[in-house]
């Protein structure tokens, strides 16, 4: 499964689409950011929401982004970041 974000990083309020519609499932996945950067990740069920663990990566422009876990909810045909998990 590929989860595509509309920006170069995730943040509360960010939206993501599923490249294979209707395939939201727990397990390993790939996150693709708007600059084309692809990052290994894992999606986990967390009660009524989901948690997405994204590995550390560099944007296409070279900005280092630390690995983070995001709490998300299903919204329409995709996902929306609710908050950083643990905050």
N, C-alpha and C positions, 0 to 999 in steps of 0.2 A: 504494500500500500504506500502511496506517495501522498503526503500532506503538503499542499502548496500555500505558502503565505504570500500576501500581497505587498510585503515590505522585506527589507534585508535582514530583519530580526523580529523576534516575537516580543510582545509587550501587552499589558492589560488592555483589552479592547480590540486587539488585532484579530482579523478574520483569516481563516484558512479554508481552502477547498480540498475535497478529496478527488484525486485525479481518476480514480475508479469509483464512480458514483455508487452509493449504496453498500460500500464495503467497509464501513466503520467496524473495526474489530481490534481487540487487544492483541499485542504482540509487537515484534520488531517492525519498523517501518523506515521510510526515508522522508526527511523534511526537505523541501525545495523552497528557497527564498527567491524574491523577485529578481535578484541579480544573477540567478542561475546556479548559485551555490547549493550543493546537495550535502546533507548531513545525516549520519545514522542517528536513529532515535528509537524510542519504544513507547508505545501507547498502553496505558493501564486503566482499567475501570476503577473508579473511586466513588462508590455509592451511586448517586444520581449523575455525577459528572465523570470526567476523564482526567488523567494526568499524562502529560507528554514529557518524557525525558529527552532532551536534545543535547547531544555531545558538543564539546567546545569546537569552534570552527573560526575561520577567517572569511570575511566577506570578500567579494570579488575585488574590492579596492584595498584589501589587506587589513581591515580593522579586525582585531582579535575580539571574539565574543566568547565569554565563559560558558561552560555547560550549565544548563538550568533545567528545572522541572516546573512545568506550567500546568495549572488547573484550568480545564477547558469544559465547555458544554457544547452539546450538539445544537446547531442552529441552522435551520433550512437544510441545504445539501452539504453543509460543512461543519466547521467548528469555530468557536470564538473563545479567545483567551479571557478567563475570568480574573485570574491573579497568578502571581508567582506562588507555587506550592511552598508551604512552610512560612509564608509571610502572614 
